[in-house]
């Protein structure tokens, strides 16, 4: 496998541009202070939100290899459709085996932010419960996709996380939704399905990459759109 094949955007360009458009809309709402209170309730300074989301999209290009599976014939240079979303299979010319990797934008950044939100909002027990529920849901709905690895329907993680977070912690639903939607998806869809990767012909099976990145990214968007509940405070 060529070194450059390790790094690629997991989504086809039309869908990547769509996420970019969503990001610009969020940036506009932040500038208009429409989402300032929402992000303040998450425990994140709204000044940093655009940067975090931008790094998530750019970071989706970077995969950190952590393991490799026994040699097998792998798929190369394709676009695979799953529930209307097109995922990219990178071009490979040598080393016909599946590499297990961790995606920076879809795993590393969300996990760091989620752990920060856990401690910032003191959502220790409820985070464990919410993550377990979302992990169970995404694990049940996850499907092995030839050439890609494991994938879940794009709107399942953010919507399920929003419902669970509202029930478990209605005053702190936004941060709990992000925690559950990101970590729960990575555990349920990716980590618990590593045993199903062998034989799919995926050159790179990326944790937080193709198949789950879009759902994790949208979790961050939907989490802050949850209606504010409780007394409003001025963000600083």
URBEL-V202239 format. One record per helix or strand of 2 or more residues. SS is the DSSP state (h for helix, s for strand). FROM is the first residue (numbers start at 1). LEN is the number of residues. If there is no record, write none. Layout:
BEGIN
SS/FROM/LEN, SS/FROM/LEN
END
This chain:
BEGIN
h/3/4, h/13/19, h/36/7, h/46/14, s/63/9, s/78/5, s/85/5, s/97/7, h/104/18, h/124/18, s/143/3, s/149/3, h/156/13, h/170/27, s/204/4, h/213/12
END
